[in-house]
Amino acid sequence: MSEALTTGASPLQREQAVTVFEKGAPGRRAFACPELDVPEADPAALLPAGLRRSEPARLPEISEPELVRHYVRLSKRNFDLDSGFYPLGSCTMKHNPRLHERVAALPGHARLHPLQDPDRAQGALELMWRLERSLSEIAGLPHVSLQPSAGSHGELAGVLLTRAYHEDRGETRHKVLTPDTAHGTNPATVTMAGYEVVKVGTNADGGVDIDDLRAKADEDVACLMLTNPNTLGIFDQNIEEIARIVHGVGATLYYDGANLNAVMGRSRPGDMGFDIVHFNLHKSFTQPHGGGGPGSGPIAVSDRMEPYLMKPVIRRVQGSNGHAPRFELDHDRPKSIGRLRGFQGNYGTFVRAYAYIRSLGAEGLQDASETAVLNANYLLARLRALVGAELPAAFGTLCMHEFVLSGAPMKKELGIRTLDLAKRLLDHGFHPPTVYFPLLVDEAMLIEPTETETKETLDAFAEAVAAIVAEAREDPAIARNAPYTTPVRRLDEAGAAKRPVIRQPL
């Protein structure tokens, strides 16, 4: 039991802080097990000695009410999207319609076995094929694979496709360009794929520094990874020139789709000149995310990248003798980079994303993006009016779907950091925005309200930020020691990172 959780706590609070292994009593059960009606088997005949336990697993011995109360109590300690505003910049934490959950839970979807023969999973294959066609239209690129399991997995797929493309042309390249505003997964993906990361600077307007790009773009560059709008919430007006520079040295142009929620239905990455696009179905297309997943990161590619797509590929085959078209899995792809995961992907995410696209339609997707941009600009204007001197915008006066504030003046004038403001927001009932990212902004605070939040919520958030800043003018220690109302107060994060992890025995 954590000493930080129990010091000065009441008996009830101490009881609530223990782990599930510390609850219950020997012999206590959550349900009654009937006697087994199958013959006993010799464990030695079933498992090699090295895989058998030397003693029974240490499992909780606990009643059902204790078990339910324990996990419900833990769930109430978490802040979640259903509880309140979740303005995490770059994460697109928007409301997930419950209708899509009902569709994904239909037996034909939820109970479909991943090893089912394609002939007996025609409905699922058709849904996946139609989702691919929808994503193809949204991206402006003709070919789609649903296989990657997350955005970072889609990034890896894109860089591996780039490698295969160059190797097929007899080229060996070593560098991948990434802007200094890139998501942290971009350089990590580049390194994992065996390339060297080369940073490209940002100009005064928040876009790619064209002169720096020209200086670094040579025939040893395999790819430029870019998102547009970028993590500053800025749409790069030079995107066509960027594409010409990159393609001029024979490299590919990769689109990080984390910020697609700002432009879907309004502009298409393929029309901007991108060769590869990844989508975050758990961001733009309403698959719930957080807590480890599941996510989904499909990719769309141009014709020149298609031969290298992961296999198998879903094909729509015309039926014979008047039969309807069929769907099959094409494994015969000699230039493919192969599989990136087992089976076809996280199927439940496909169902939710397809339901979202069909329920909104083309006009609805465009409206979602326009509303996301409107909400971000409204909130930016409200914050500028209330706390502009202490928390100015880092770049420009307008934004796309998100924006970055700099807490540097607040730190200098009031003595509180962006982290202090974020912690104090918890006491006002708001989840903090993303802090200290992008790294090029001093004391950064990255805010994304999404299209699903109301004007009243945005007003309340802006007023809470203003109240914290006003409070800090009188007594900065209040914010420095926040939060006060959460189950756990501010932790020693540096100490926690260094402390060894104590694992429960199996």
C-alpha positions as MATLAB code, in Angstrom:
seq = 'MSEALTTGASPLQREQAVTVFEKGAPGRRAFACPELDVPEADPAALLPAGLRRSEPARLPEISEPELVRHYVRLSKRNFDLDSGFYPLGSCTMKHNPRLHERVAALPGHARLHPLQDPDRAQGALELMWRLERSLSEIAGLPHVSLQPSAGSHGELAGVLLTRAYHEDRGETRHKVLTPDTAHGTNPATVTMAGYEVVKVGTNADGGVDIDDLRAKADEDVACLMLTNPNTLGIFDQNIEEIARIVHGVGATLYYDGANLNAVMGRSRPGDMGFDIVHFNLHKSFTQPHGGGGPGSGPIAVSDRMEPYLMKPVIRRVQGSNGHAPRFELDHDRPKSIGRLRGFQGNYGTFVRAYAYIRSLGAEGLQDASETAVLNANYLLARLRALVGAELPAAFGTLCMHEFVLSGAPMKKELGIRTLDLAKRLLDHGFHPPTVYFPLLVDEAMLIEPTETETKETLDAFAEAVAAIVAEAREDPAIARNAPYTTPVRRLDEAGAAKRPVIRQPL';
ca = [
       0.000    0.000    0.000;
       1.336    3.451   -0.922;
       2.397    5.540    2.072;
       1.422    8.693    0.132;
      -2.132    7.406   -0.108;
      -2.557    6.382    3.523;
      -0.732    8.964    5.638;
      -3.392   10.852    7.611;
      -6.197    8.923    5.903;
      -9.308    7.614    7.630;
      -9.818    3.842    8.087;
     -12.256    3.843    5.150;
      -9.780    5.723    2.945;
      -6.998    3.317    3.885;
      -9.230    0.348    3.078;
     -10.048    1.881   -0.311;
      -6.354    2.387   -1.114;
      -5.301   -1.266   -0.896;
      -4.799   -3.468   -3.929;
      -7.201   -6.217   -4.878;
      -4.623   -8.762   -3.633;
      -4.939   -7.332   -0.126;
      -8.726   -7.680   -0.007;
     -10.845  -10.696    0.810;
      -9.987  -13.788    2.834;
      -8.804  -17.345    2.143;
     -11.537  -19.436    0.563;
     -13.745  -16.497   -0.413;
     -15.111  -16.640   -3.968;
     -16.964  -14.302   -6.333;
     -19.023  -17.191   -7.724;
     -19.604  -20.879   -7.116;
     -17.811  -23.269   -9.431;
     -19.687  -26.471  -10.285;
     -17.856  -29.763  -10.137;
     -15.954  -30.516  -13.297;
     -17.619  -33.064  -15.559;
     -14.556  -33.665  -17.736;
     -11.965  -36.339  -17.021;
      -8.791  -35.270  -15.250;
      -5.620  -35.081  -17.335;
      -2.007  -35.434  -16.336;
      -0.430  -31.938  -16.537;
       2.920  -33.495  -17.417;
       1.363  -34.904  -20.589;
      -0.001  -31.521  -21.602;
       2.820  -29.073  -20.822;
       6.628  -29.359  -20.728;
       8.122  -29.111  -17.251;
       9.629  -25.701  -17.967;
       6.193  -24.199  -18.662;
       4.397  -25.626  -15.598;
       3.987  -23.629  -12.368;
       5.772  -24.816   -9.299;
       2.853  -23.561   -7.171;
      -0.708  -22.282   -7.861;
      -1.153  -18.757   -9.167;
      -1.623  -16.155   -6.421;
      -5.104  -14.926   -7.283;
      -7.369  -12.701   -5.164;
      -9.820  -14.604   -2.954;
     -12.633  -12.123   -2.842;
     -16.422  -11.871   -2.955;
     -18.289  -10.386   -5.903;
     -19.455   -7.216   -4.047;
     -15.888   -6.559   -2.905;
     -14.612   -7.087   -6.437;
     -17.228   -4.819   -8.062;
     -16.788   -2.073   -5.488;
     -13.008   -2.174   -5.834;
     -12.980   -1.614   -9.593;
     -15.893    0.831   -9.647;
     -14.098    2.862   -6.963;
     -10.908    2.854   -9.047;
     -12.820    3.937  -12.142;
     -14.234    6.933  -10.280;
     -10.714    8.128   -9.530;
      -9.983    8.523  -13.223;
     -10.867   11.606  -15.213;
     -12.545   10.601  -18.457;
     -14.237   12.151  -21.450;
     -17.687   11.243  -20.121;
     -16.936   13.219  -16.958;
     -15.818   16.489  -18.454;
     -13.851   18.594  -20.935;
     -10.677   16.880  -22.145;
      -8.737   19.462  -24.217;
      -5.573   17.418  -24.791;
      -3.865   19.050  -27.751;
      -3.050   16.743  -30.657;
      -5.157   13.929  -29.157;
      -8.624   14.893  -30.507;
     -10.523   13.721  -27.438;
     -13.993   14.202  -28.860;
     -17.247   12.568  -27.845;
     -17.772    9.028  -29.142;
     -21.442    8.534  -30.141;
     -23.064    5.655  -28.279;
     -24.900    4.562  -31.404;
     -21.591    3.379  -32.837;
     -20.940    1.314  -29.726;
     -24.278   -0.451  -30.239;
     -23.398   -1.202  -33.869;
     -19.972   -2.597  -32.919;
     -21.608   -4.766  -30.240;
     -23.964   -6.518  -32.695;
     -23.272  -10.276  -32.533;
     -22.156  -10.488  -36.160;
     -19.395   -8.000  -35.396;
     -18.510   -8.693  -31.760;
     -18.517  -12.493  -32.057;
     -16.774  -12.881  -35.385;
     -13.771  -15.151  -34.901;
     -10.547  -13.848  -36.462;
      -9.802  -17.292  -37.929;
     -13.143  -17.455  -39.730;
     -12.827  -18.478  -43.377;
     -13.226  -15.451  -45.712;
     -16.110  -17.212  -47.465;
     -18.036  -17.103  -44.181;
     -17.015  -13.534  -43.282;
     -18.246  -11.756  -46.379;
     -20.122   -9.108  -44.406;
     -17.032   -8.148  -42.426;
     -14.849   -8.068  -45.539;
     -17.406   -5.899  -47.335;
     -17.519   -3.450  -44.417;
     -13.717   -3.270  -44.421;
     -13.609   -2.788  -48.185;
     -16.195   -0.001  -48.004;
     -14.270    1.656  -45.165;
     -11.146    1.525  -47.328;
     -13.020    3.221  -50.183;
     -14.294    5.920  -47.812;
     -10.833    6.609  -46.397;
      -9.437    6.651  -49.929;
     -11.859    9.419  -50.890;
     -11.113   11.399  -47.706;
      -7.341   11.157  -48.280;
      -7.409   11.679  -52.039;
      -5.282    8.563  -52.571;
      -6.458    5.383  -54.356;
      -5.188    2.512  -52.188;
      -5.769    1.747  -48.493;
      -4.648   -0.865  -45.968;
      -6.444   -1.171  -42.620;
      -3.778   -3.391  -41.077;
      -1.748   -1.026  -38.818;
      -2.874   -1.085  -35.193;
      -2.226    2.550  -34.244;
      -0.985    5.865  -35.588;
       2.631    5.057  -34.771;
       2.174    1.648  -36.417;
       0.836    3.431  -39.510;
       3.927    5.647  -39.445;
       6.159    2.571  -39.362;
       4.222    1.082  -42.276;
       4.704    4.285  -44.265;
       8.460    4.431  -43.669;
       8.859    0.715  -44.478;
       6.882    1.242  -47.697;
       9.250    4.105  -48.506;
      12.249    1.828  -47.920;
      10.766   -0.865  -50.182;
      10.018    1.719  -52.885;
      13.600    3.003  -52.966;
      15.172   -0.458  -52.757;
      13.023   -1.638  -55.658;
      14.541    1.206  -57.676;
      18.045    0.143  -56.686;
      18.515    3.083  -54.300;
      19.884    3.094  -50.776;
      18.956    6.207  -48.805;
      19.750    6.966  -45.186;
      17.865   10.073  -44.033;
      14.297   11.022  -43.195;
      13.353   14.668  -42.638;
      11.046   15.599  -39.745;
      10.034   19.132  -38.700;
      10.920   20.258  -35.179;
       7.148   20.485  -34.555;
       6.693   16.766  -35.323;
       4.984   14.330  -32.991;
       7.477   12.409  -30.894;
       6.535    9.187  -32.616;
       7.912   10.485  -35.942;
      11.618   10.435  -35.003;
      11.072    7.237  -33.014;
       9.571    5.580  -36.098;
      12.416    6.799  -38.294;
      14.987    5.305  -35.922;
      13.088    2.025  -35.637;
      13.044    1.743  -39.429;
      16.816    2.160  -39.563;
      17.009    5.699  -40.902;
      18.761    8.806  -39.612;
      16.518   11.613  -38.328;
      17.217   15.051  -39.803;
      15.328   17.940  -38.196;
      13.858   20.735  -40.313;
      13.321   24.130  -38.710;
      10.156   26.204  -38.322;
       9.737   29.671  -39.795;
       8.294   32.727  -38.060;
       4.770   31.857  -39.259;
       4.853   28.379  -37.721;
       5.358   26.474  -40.976;
       8.315   24.603  -42.453;
      11.405   26.744  -42.994;
      11.663   26.419  -46.782;
      15.307   27.500  -46.950;
      16.257   24.919  -44.322;
      14.305   22.271  -46.205;
      16.068   23.076  -49.472;
      19.441   22.914  -47.753;
      18.748   19.481  -46.269;
      16.791   17.841  -49.108;
      19.245   15.825  -51.184;
      19.321   12.453  -52.892;
      20.181   10.703  -49.616;
      16.767   11.694  -48.199;
      14.164    8.934  -48.368;
      11.136   10.809  -47.050;
       9.748   13.918  -45.369;
       7.249   13.200  -42.555;
       4.827   16.066  -42.113;
       1.405   16.845  -40.705;
      -0.677   19.687  -42.099;
      -1.972   21.475  -40.110;
       0.967   20.925  -37.790;
       1.104   20.622  -34.007;
       1.133   24.406  -33.679;
      -2.344   24.429  -35.234;
      -0.954   26.124  -38.360;
      -1.843   25.109  -41.927;
       1.326   25.404  -43.999;
       0.600   27.659  -46.965;
       3.777   26.434  -48.695;
       2.686   22.810  -48.907;
       2.797   22.665  -52.719;
       6.347   24.074  -52.760;
       7.328   21.605  -50.024;
       6.008   18.732  -52.166;
       7.972   19.975  -55.200;
      11.209   20.135  -53.204;
      10.784   16.653  -51.726;
       9.693   14.973  -54.949;
      12.453   16.848  -56.793;
      15.103   14.797  -54.986;
      13.193   11.541  -55.490;
      11.917   11.255  -51.924;
       8.414   10.407  -50.745;
       6.104   12.727  -48.815;
       4.411   11.198  -45.762;
       1.342   12.696  -44.036;
       0.939   12.175  -40.299;
      -2.856   12.054  -40.023;
      -3.066   12.942  -36.334;
      -4.479   16.371  -37.234;
      -6.825   15.263  -40.003;
      -9.801   16.303  -37.873;
      -9.084   19.885  -38.934;
      -9.397   19.344  -42.682;
     -11.382   16.176  -43.477;
     -13.962   17.026  -46.108;
     -12.267   20.373  -46.775;
      -8.881   19.423  -48.232;
      -7.177   16.152  -49.081;
      -3.555   15.188  -48.394;
      -3.321   13.426  -51.748;
      -4.209   16.679  -53.525;
      -1.438   18.424  -51.568;
       1.110   15.987  -53.021;
       1.446   13.391  -50.260;
       2.308    9.814  -51.270;
       1.379    8.126  -47.972;
      -1.220    9.088  -45.347;
      -2.022    7.462  -42.036;
      -5.362    7.901  -40.304;
      -6.083    7.746  -36.602;
      -9.470    6.042  -36.378;
      -9.271    6.649  -32.616;
      -9.018   10.404  -33.177;
     -10.829   11.691  -36.255;
     -13.253    8.795  -36.673;
     -14.705    8.369  -33.170;
     -13.143    5.113  -32.021;
     -12.714    5.662  -28.247;
      -9.089    5.856  -27.201;
      -6.913    6.171  -24.142;
      -5.886    3.602  -21.575;
      -3.827    1.660  -24.053;
      -6.252    1.191  -26.917;
      -7.374   -0.414  -29.017;
      -6.466    2.024  -31.745;
      -6.175    1.795  -35.481;
      -3.869    3.498  -37.967;
      -4.831    2.624  -41.572;
      -2.741    4.043  -44.383;
      -3.627    5.318  -47.857;
      -1.022    5.405  -50.631;
      -0.503    6.575  -54.203;
      -0.235    4.268  -57.197;
       3.558    4.155  -57.082;
       3.486    2.899  -53.467;
       0.700    0.328  -53.987;
       2.872   -2.680  -54.974;
       4.532   -2.622  -51.541;
       1.368   -2.502  -49.393;
       1.036   -5.031  -46.605;
      -0.617   -8.314  -47.464;
      -3.221   -9.613  -47.685;
      -5.220   -6.985  -49.575;
      -9.021   -7.086  -49.709;
     -10.276   -7.522  -53.271;
     -13.812   -7.110  -54.578;
     -14.416   -9.825  -57.170;
     -17.338   -9.782  -59.585;
     -19.755  -12.659  -58.996;
     -20.551  -15.248  -61.656;
     -23.932  -16.483  -62.927;
     -25.678  -13.375  -61.661;
     -24.338  -13.658  -58.128;
     -23.439  -10.548  -56.129;
     -19.780   -9.466  -55.891;
     -17.577  -11.380  -53.464;
     -14.689  -10.266  -51.289;
     -11.455  -12.165  -50.887;
      -7.981  -11.759  -49.398;
      -5.176  -11.417  -51.939;
      -1.899  -12.870  -50.626;
      -0.121  -12.960  -54.004;
       1.904   -9.754  -53.688;
       5.588  -10.394  -54.475;
       6.770   -6.836  -53.650;
       4.752   -6.493  -50.419;
       6.541   -5.599  -47.184;
       4.539   -8.472  -45.668;
       2.376   -8.454  -42.566;
       2.691   -5.943  -39.761;
       0.336   -7.801  -37.412;
      -1.790  -10.908  -37.124;
      -5.189  -11.042  -38.833;
      -6.637   -7.923  -40.488;
      -6.534   -5.286  -37.717;
      -8.713   -4.208  -34.805;
     -12.053   -4.976  -36.414;
     -14.231   -3.231  -33.821;
     -12.538    0.056  -34.661;
     -13.433   -0.448  -38.310;
     -17.101   -0.864  -37.455;
     -17.205    2.314  -35.362;
     -15.289    4.361  -37.932;
     -17.494    3.167  -40.797;
     -20.634    3.895  -38.763;
     -19.293    7.402  -38.060;
     -18.555    8.116  -41.713;
     -21.918    6.788  -42.888;
     -23.892    8.594  -40.194;
     -22.285   11.966  -41.008;
     -21.787   11.654  -44.749;
     -19.553   13.967  -46.781;
     -21.280   17.144  -45.621;
     -21.214   16.022  -41.997;
     -17.479   15.297  -42.064;
     -16.858   18.741  -43.489;
     -19.098   20.290  -40.843;
     -17.214   18.438  -38.093;
     -13.893   19.869  -39.263;
     -15.290   23.380  -39.665;
     -16.804   23.270  -36.179;
     -13.530   21.991  -34.687;
     -11.702   24.944  -36.245;
     -14.424   27.364  -35.128;
     -14.301   26.081  -31.538;
     -10.513   26.371  -31.416;
     -10.534   29.937  -32.717;
     -13.350   30.924  -30.363;
     -11.501   29.523  -27.349;
      -8.250   31.170  -28.473;
     -10.054   34.527  -28.738;
     -11.628   34.123  -25.278;
      -8.283   33.267  -23.687;
      -6.578   36.135  -25.495;
      -9.166   38.526  -24.068;
      -8.947   37.120  -20.523;
      -5.266   36.183  -20.051;
      -3.471   37.250  -23.222;
      -0.673   39.079  -21.436;
       0.302   36.108  -19.264;
      -0.558   33.320  -21.770;
      -0.055   34.641  -25.310;
      -0.470   32.544  -28.452;
       2.864   31.178  -29.605;
       2.177   31.669  -33.323;
      -0.280   33.839  -35.220;
      -3.701   35.205  -34.355;
      -5.768   32.434  -35.970;
      -5.436   28.668  -35.794;
      -6.891   25.502  -37.212;
      -8.228   22.822  -34.819;
      -5.759   23.493  -31.993;
      -3.439   26.207  -30.758;
      -0.367   26.661  -28.574;
      -0.027   29.159  -25.749;
       3.258   30.104  -24.111;
       3.357   30.296  -20.329;
       6.762   32.030  -20.355;
       5.328   35.470  -19.402;
       3.208   33.850  -16.680;
       6.275   32.103  -15.255;
       8.294   35.332  -15.293;
       5.633   37.725  -14.003;
       3.556   35.516  -11.670;
       5.989   32.809  -10.627;
       3.909   29.829  -11.760;
       4.718   27.364  -14.512;
       2.515   25.815  -17.149;
       2.596   22.627  -15.065;
       1.228   24.525  -12.048;
      -1.653   25.907  -14.098;
      -2.382   22.434  -15.446;
      -2.472   20.925  -11.944;
      -4.735   23.694  -10.655;
      -7.200   23.111  -13.511;
      -7.941   19.715  -11.952;
      -9.448   21.499   -8.937;
     -11.783   23.351  -11.318;
     -13.020   20.064  -12.814;
     -11.106   20.262  -16.109;
      -8.550   17.848  -17.465;
      -5.371   19.817  -18.284;
      -4.348   20.402  -21.901;
      -1.115   18.972  -23.286;
       1.835   20.745  -21.660;
       5.472   21.249  -22.707;
       4.769   20.186  -26.292;
       5.691   21.205  -28.963;
       9.195   21.499  -27.567;
      10.107   24.645  -29.516;
       7.589   26.712  -27.481;
       8.736   27.812  -24.030;
       6.294   26.649  -21.315;
       3.960   25.335  -24.010;
       0.283   24.557  -23.508;
      -1.369   22.833  -26.494;
      -5.190   23.027  -26.480;
      -7.661   21.209  -28.760;
     -11.355   21.645  -27.930;
     -12.742   19.470  -30.821;
     -16.115   19.950  -32.480;
     -18.196   18.164  -29.836;
     -17.845   20.742  -27.060;
     -20.438   23.462  -26.460;
     -19.848   27.201  -26.234;
     -20.774   27.063  -22.544;
     -18.039   24.502  -21.869;
     -15.443   26.578  -23.717;
     -16.477   29.691  -21.801;
     -16.228   27.852  -18.480;
     -12.753   26.564  -19.333;
     -11.501   30.016  -20.339;
     -12.929   31.508  -17.149;
     -11.234   28.817  -15.045;
      -7.859   29.604  -16.634;
      -8.459   33.321  -15.998;
      -9.399   32.629  -12.360;
      -6.196   30.643  -11.801;
      -4.064   33.408  -13.314;
      -5.847   36.058  -11.211;
      -5.358   33.886   -8.123;
      -1.640   33.580   -8.891;
      -1.287   37.360   -8.943;
      -2.281   37.327   -5.270;
      -0.766   34.034   -4.099;
       1.217   31.871   -6.569;
       1.760   29.215   -3.907;
      -1.823   28.029   -4.400;
      -1.136   26.873   -7.961;
       2.332   25.614   -7.083;
       0.866   23.152   -4.582;
      -2.212   22.120   -6.585;
      -4.179   19.925   -6.965;
      -6.136   19.791   -3.708;
      -9.343   17.897   -4.603;
      -7.990   14.831   -6.404;
      -7.613   11.374   -4.770;
      -3.839   11.797   -4.969;
      -2.053   15.117   -4.505;
       0.886   16.237   -6.625;
       3.451   13.462   -6.831;
       7.206   13.680   -6.881;
       7.392   12.786  -10.568;
      11.202   12.733  -10.706;
      11.362   10.456   -7.682;
       8.609    8.204   -9.021;
      10.488    7.798  -12.289;
      13.622    6.649  -10.462;
      11.908    4.358   -7.947;
      12.130    0.632   -8.792;
       8.907   -1.106   -9.748;
       7.785   -3.764   -7.257;
       5.878   -6.485   -9.086;
       3.349   -8.818   -7.476;
       4.387  -12.477   -7.671;
       2.375  -14.660  -10.022;
];
